């Protein structure tokens, strides 16, 4: 993971959590926007009549979903590197 950045998101209560997080909707895209550009981005999406949803925010290193911490991105990076990048 680039720079070991994490995230804190809140899932929609309208869907099962697994469907919300891992559903294979063909038009779903996640975009990261600087906080200073959030309103500009939302206004643009609205002007294009494109649905958007604020999931959460980028964090330093923690992975948090609905207030539950799932650990640090650096830990997951280490596991991935040990499993898949060892020569």
Helices and strands as residue ranges (DSSP letters): G 2-4, E 6-9, H 17-22, G 35-37, H 38-47, E 56-59, E 62-65, E 68-72, H 73-84
